[in-house]
Amino acid sequence: MSNLEKAPLTDMAVEHALRHLRTYLISNHPNLRGDSRILKVALALALQCHTNDYVYPESQDERGTVDRLAAALRDTLTTGGEPDPLDVACLACYRSLDQFDWAPQASGIAALAPVMLRQVSEPLREAALVESIPSLGRPEDAVSQTVRAQYEESPYPRWIETNICYRPQPATHLAQKLAPNYQALGSANLVQPQILIAGCGTGWQGIWTASQYEGCEVLGFDLSYRSLAFAKRKTEEYGVRNLSFLQGDILDLERLDRQFDIIECTGVLHHMDNPEDGLRALVAKLRPGGLIVLGLYSRSGRRPVKRAREVIEREGIPATEDGIRSVRDGIARSDDPAIRNLATSQDFYTTPTVRDLLFHVQECEFDLLEVDAMLTRVGLRFQDFEGLQSVVMSEFEKQFPHDKNVRDLERWDSIEREMPALFASMYVFWAQRV
């Protein structure tokens, strides 16, 4: 059951089985009460559905049964009764319990403890933490306001466990590994680095970074209070003491009286109206010689996503739960192999990640020549891509056997033209302020 409880399951065949199981449980729960094994299964499924943010479709019959069950549970609890745990677990497979004002009254039912923690206690804790998060002020940029609204509605991503590095390394060592062309320049301090994560979302990246670098202090920065509250709760849970949070817009970073030695900004700039303006604001906060890791959408790699987005726009499908469910069903059944292949992406299996992948309110794409020119204009020098597979490096060496200059983005551009899906997720790379 642990896989069900801890992470979204990213396999369509498994999803179909779980959907059928959920339908069976909600349709037959009055006849299944009292079986501890079925209750255990229902609780695990409720945690899975909460983690994937209820991405599974539901029929009108299911919806009606769920509404009647919610009303019956409200009546039972508000009149001092104690509901059957299976009834609550079945409801939690379709709706997060924190949306019901009567839900805290079920907290005394011992069998429901895992679901009550995840679906009631933790959201309440996050709501309380919002007030403790400092801010640079509300964003003034119209696109930033729209993007913020999306992530307030759908904090991204919801997660249960992340990796922790129990043997942090000096950033100087990691610089040679992650940015092999790194040179010690300017005032950057990689011995006790100050690190900014611009667009930290719900905090999994911040927790990993804070544990990875020896002697570091990390600031997680994001537009969304709800994302930051999730991140702060998880930081408390993991006992991370060198990670703090600040709400605001990258375009307003000039208000922050602080400089950084390392900046991480992956999957953020391409959601801005003018990514280069955002990058300039980040570079202004990066000490000379400091390192920045960036993640930007590849125009070539995003072609299947763009085609799917064009269909969504043409058919006027809204970014609602039902709209997202409808699009997922259409992609899984598509006659277009490239679009159908989107169902193999991990982002296909939760509501917030599908929204981010296919319904984002703002995004733009790049090719590597555009990236190269932008880096030059803002005073950054490309170092290296992060996490490329050995087969990709072999292709580079095969095409350029006599001069293996991996910093030459024109060469990488020629390789991407031959391998359009090479950067299907993003370009993720390190650069240095010169």
NUGUPA-507073 format. One record per residue (C-alpha): residue in three letters; x, y, z. Coordinates in pm, whole numbers, padded with zeros to 5 digits, always signed. Example, Ala and Ser with C-alpha at 12.3 -4.5 7.8 and 13.67 -1.06 7.14 Angstrom:
ALA+01230-00450+00780SER+01367-00106+00714
REM end
This chain:
MET+00000+00000+00000SER+00294+00236+00060ASN+00324+00333-00309LEU-00044+00425-00317GLU-00002+00643-00011LYS+00320+00826-00095ALA+00330+00930-00460PRO+00114+00959-00772LEU+00116+00634-00968THR+00219+00717-01324ASP+00092+00421-01522MET-00231+00432-01722ALA-00309+00061-01675VAL-00273+00099-01298GLU-00486+00413-01309HIS-00768+00229-01487ALA-00760-00043-01221LEU-00775+00213-00940ARG-01061+00399-01107HIS-01264+00079-01128LEU-01179+00002-00765ARG-01294+00347-00657THR-01622+00309-00846TYR-01680-00030-00684LEU-01617+00109-00337ILE-01849+00409-00369SER-02123+00198-00529ASN-02112-00081-00270HIS-01983+00078+00050PRO-02300+00004+00256ASN-02240-00366+00199LEU-01866-00354+00264ARG-01863-00202+00613GLY-01687-00392+00887ASP-01418-00549+00669SER-01084-00416+00793ARG-00905-00521+00475ILE-01140-00322+00254LEU-01108-00023+00486LYS-00729-00040+00455VAL-00757-00043+00076ALA-01004+00247+00078LEU-00779+00457+00302ALA-00477+00397+00077LEU-00681+00486-00231ALA-00808+00803-00061LEU-00448+00910-00002GLN-00358+00837-00365CYS-00654+01038-00494HIS-00567+01329-00267THR-00205+01321-00384ASN-00305+01326-00750ASP-00559+01599-00667TYR-00858+01395-00781VAL-00749+01369-01142TYR-00963+01059-01206PRO-01290+01116-01397GLU-01622+01046-01230SER-01963+00961-01376GLN-02285+01141-01297ASP-02395+00837-01096GLU-02077+00853-00890ARG-02118+01226-00838GLY-02470+01181-00712THR-02366+00904-00473VAL-02078+01117-00344ASP-02309+01413-00278ARG-02556+01195-00091LEU-02279+01036+00113ALA-02137+01377+00208ALA-02482+01494+00321ALA-02536+01179+00528LEU-02197+01215+00698ARG-02273+01580+00778ASP-02602+01485+00938THR-02443+01205+01141LEU-02156+01414+01275THR-02353+01731+01343THR-02604+01535+01552GLY-02331+01374+01765GLY-02318+01038+01588GLU-02011+00848+01472PRO-02002+00745+01105ASP-01862+00419+00975PRO-01494+00476+00884LEU-01543+00318+00542ASP-01803+00580+00452VAL-01558+00860+00530ALA-01277+00682+00343CYS-01496+00639+00034LEU-01586+01008+00037ALA-01217+01095+00074CYS-01150+00902-00248TYR-01355+01167-00434ARG-01329+01487-00230SER-01064+01626+00002LEU-01218+01628+00348ASP-01088+01976+00431GLN-01364+02124+00212PHE-01628+02005+00461ASP-01674+02211+00778TRP-01784+01900+00967ALA-01468+01703+00886PRO-01268+01794+01202GLN-01540+01624+01407ALA-01428+01291+01257SER-01073+01335+01388GLY-01140+01116+01690ILE-01199+00806+01477ALA-00867+00621+01514ALA-00899+00417+01196LEU-00914+00736+00989ALA-00595+00891+01129PRO-00381+00878+00809VAL-00651+01036+00595MET-00747+01295+00856LEU-00384+01399+00888ARG-00332+01442+00513GLN-00668+01586+00419VAL-00764+01793+00726SER-00480+01862+00971GLU-00211+01946+00714PRO-00428+02186+00510LEU-00530+02361+00833ARG-00162+02394+00927GLU-00082+02542+00586ALA-00364+02794+00616ALA-00220+02906+00950LEU+00133+02934+00808VAL+00033+03178+00533GLU+00028+03462+00784SER+00390+03395+00881ILE+00536+03428+00530PRO+00698+03768+00460SER+00636+03938+00126LEU+00793+04185-00114GLY+00441+04301-00194ARG+00174+04208-00446PRO+00305+04173-00802GLU+00233+04473-01022ASP+00294+04295-01353ALA-00036+04176-01507VAL+00102+03841-01627SER+00260+03776-01288GLN-00078+03837-01125THR-00243+03584-01359VAL+00028+03324-01301ARG+00005+03378-00928ALA-00370+03316-00938GLN-00312+02983-01112TYR-00073+02861-00843GLU-00292+02985-00561GLU-00566+02764-00704SER-00332+02473-00786PRO-00012+02467-00578TYR+00246+02279-00781PRO+00338+02006-00721ARG+00177+01829-00424TRP+00432+01582-00285ILE+00477+01355+00015GLU+00846+01261+00026THR+01161+01411-00121ASN+01529+01324-00121ILE+01754+01452+00153CYS+02130+01465+00116TYR+02274+01338+00444ARG+02632+01415+00344PRO+02639+01774+00220GLN+02937+01873+00009PRO+03117+02204-00028ALA+02966+02400-00313THR+03315+02437-00458HIS+03324+02059-00516LEU+02975+02055-00663ALA+03061+02348-00889GLN+03331+02140-01057LYS+03083+01855-01102LEU+02774+02052-01208ALA+02950+02334-01389PRO+03279+02179-01504ASN+03392+02498-01673TYR+03346+02698-01353GLN+03618+02949-01266ALA+03650+03129-00935LEU+03568+03488-01025GLY+03451+03805-00856SER+03300+03808-00508ALA+03100+03484-00519ASN+03145+03277-00203LEU+03095+02905-00260VAL+03237+02810+00080GLN+02927+02929+00264PRO+02697+03011-00025GLN+02384+03221-00010ILE+02135+03050-00242LEU+01813+03178-00397ILE+01553+02943-00541ALA+01345+03170-00762GLY+01012+02997-00811CYS+01050+02741-00534GLY+00689+02619-00556THR+00597+02369-00286GLY+00950+02328-00155TRP+01087+01990-00260GLN+01370+02155-00454GLY+01451+02388-00165ILE+01473+02106+00088TRP+01707+01909-00138THR+01927+02213-00207ALA+01942+02314+00160SER+02067+01965+00247GLN+02307+01937-00048TYR+02543+02231+00002GLU+02767+02250+00307GLY+02732+02572+00507CYS+02461+02720+00286GLU+02163+02943+00358VAL+01871+02907+00118LEU+01585+03146+00041GLY+01280+03000-00133PHE+01099+03267-00333ASP+00763+03228-00505LEU+00452+03413-00622SER+00206+03180-00448TYR+00131+03194-00076ARG-00038+02854-00087SER+00267+02695-00248LEU+00494+02858+00008ALA+00273+02748+00298PHE+00295+02389+00173ALA+00673+02431+00143LYS+00704+02575+00494ARG+00501+02292+00645LYS+00720+02033+00474THR+01034+02218+00585GLU+00913+02192+00945GLU+00834+01825+00891TYR+01187+01755+00764GLY+01351+01971+01031VAL+01541+02184+00779ARG+01675+02495+00954ASN+01871+02671+00679LEU+01575+02728+00447SER+01344+03030+00470PHE+01072+03166+00243LEU+00964+03495+00088GLN+00664+03574-00131GLY+00697+03802-00430ASP+00761+03854-00799ILE+01103+03807-00962LEU+01051+04146-01128ASP+01044+04304-00781LEU+01368+04150-00653GLU+01533+04491-00655ARG+01339+04551-00332LEU+01536+04271-00165ASP+01856+04394-00001ARG+02051+04073-00047GLN+02296+03912-00292PHE+02341+03543-00374ASP+02623+03312-00477ILE+02400+03052-00641ILE+02055+03096-00795GLU+01827+02814-00905CYS+01543+02903-01140THR+01403+02608-01333GLY+01067+02610-01508VAL+00988+02971-01413LEU+01118+03231-01657HIS+00924+03085-01952HIS+00603+03166-01763MET+00683+03539-01760ASP+00567+03802-02009ASN+00932+03886-02087PRO+01169+03612-01964GLU+01475+03825-02032ASP+01349+04093-01793GLY+01315+03823-01528LEU+01662+03691-01599ARG+01811+04041-01571ALA+01645+04080-01232LEU+01803+03752-01119VAL+02148+03838-01254ALA+02134+04167-01063LYS+02107+03960-00744LEU+02387+03718-00841ARG+02734+03807-00721PRO+03002+03835-00992GLY+03137+03486-01052GLY+02822+03331-00906LEU+02641+03036-01061ILE+02285+03010-01185VAL+02095+02702-01298LEU+01813+02771-01542GLY+01536+02560-01690LEU+01368+02685-02009TYR+01120+02523-02248SER+01262+02398-02576ARG+01055+02499-02878SER+01147+02175-03049GLY+01086+01957-02745ARG+00746+02116-02672ARG+00593+02051-03015PRO+00356+01773-02899VAL+00248+01986-02602LYS+00189+02284-02828ARG-00028+02075-03059ALA-00235+01957-02764ARG-00266+02314-02635GLU-00388+02427-02978VAL-00666+02166-02965ILE-00760+02276-02613GLU-00777+02640-02721ARG-00969+02563-03040GLU-01231+02360-02853GLY-01251+02608-02566ILE-01184+02350-02295PRO-01159+02527-01957ALA-00884+02467-01699THR-01133+02316-01456GLU-01122+01972-01297ASP-01371+01840-01552GLY-01185+02011-01837ILE-00855+01858-01730ARG-01015+01515-01697SER-01169+01548-02043VAL-00837+01645-02201ARG-00658+01353-02036ASP-00916+01115-02176GLY-00879+01267-02523ILE-00500+01241-02513ALA-00510+00877-02403ARG-00741+00798-02699SER-00573+01024-02956ASP-00489+00895-03304ASP-00184+01119-03304PRO+00109+00918-03158ALA+00294+01233-03053ILE-00005+01360-02855ARG-00085+01015-02716ASN+00276+00992-02598LEU+00203+01276-02353ALA+00035+01011-02138THR+00382+00873-02064SER+00485+01197-01893GLN+00483+01201-01514ASP+00304+01536-01542PHE+00002+01354-01687TYR-00100+01199-01356THR-00205+01481-01122THR-00444+01771-01170PRO-00192+02051-01094THR+00077+01903-01319VAL-00164+01855-01612ARG-00277+02213-01565ASP+00085+02328-01563LEU+00168+02114-01868LEU-00131+02188-02092PHE-00336+02477-01950HIS-00078+02724-01825VAL-00193+03083-01856GLN+00145+03199-01989GLU+00439+03027-02150CYS+00700+03082-02417GLU+00967+02866-02577PHE+01325+02901-02698ASP+01579+02745-02923LEU+01941+02722-02817LEU+02058+03008-03036GLU+01804+03234-02864VAL+01922+03108-02526ASP+02284+03176-02623ALA+02208+03532-02730MET+02003+03605-02419LEU+02278+03478-02188THR+02530+03703-02361ARG+02303+04007-02332VAL+02257+03967-01956GLY+02621+03889-01875LEU+02611+03511-01825ARG+02843+03246-01966PHE+02698+02903-02042GLN+02867+02623-01846ASP+02702+02289-01919PHE+02372+02106-01931GLU+02262+01922-01622GLY+02176+01554-01620LEU+02235+01467-01987GLN+02245+01095-02052SER+02567+00935-02170VAL+02408+00850-02506VAL+02359+01222-02569MET+02721+01301-02486SER+02825+01017-02715GLU+02629+01178-02996PHE+02802+01511-02930GLU+03146+01347-02936LYS+03055+01159-03251GLN+02958+01478-03435PHE+03247+01685-03300PRO+03529+01436-03238HIS+03815+01684-03267ASP+03684+01969-03054LYS+03457+01860-02770ASN+03361+02212-02661VAL+03035+02142-02476ARG+02991+02516-02412ASP+02923+02582-02780LEU+02544+02615-02801GLU+02554+02638-03181ARG+02677+02278-03183TRP+02407+02170-02941ASP+02153+02344-03163SER+02263+02136-03460ILE+02228+01817-03254GLU+01881+01917-03136ARG+01773+01972-03496GLU+01857+01607-03563MET+01708+01490-03229PRO+01400+01715-03178ALA+01292+01542-02857LEU+01636+01572-02696PHE+01514+01841-02453ALA+01149+01736-02438SER+01123+01842-02075MET+01338+02156-02065TYR+01682+02288-02128VAL+01836+02267-01780PHE+02182+02418-01762TRP+02434+02604-01549ALA+02574+02947-01631GLN+02814+03182-01454ARG+02798+03559-01410VAL+03109+03702-01571
REM end
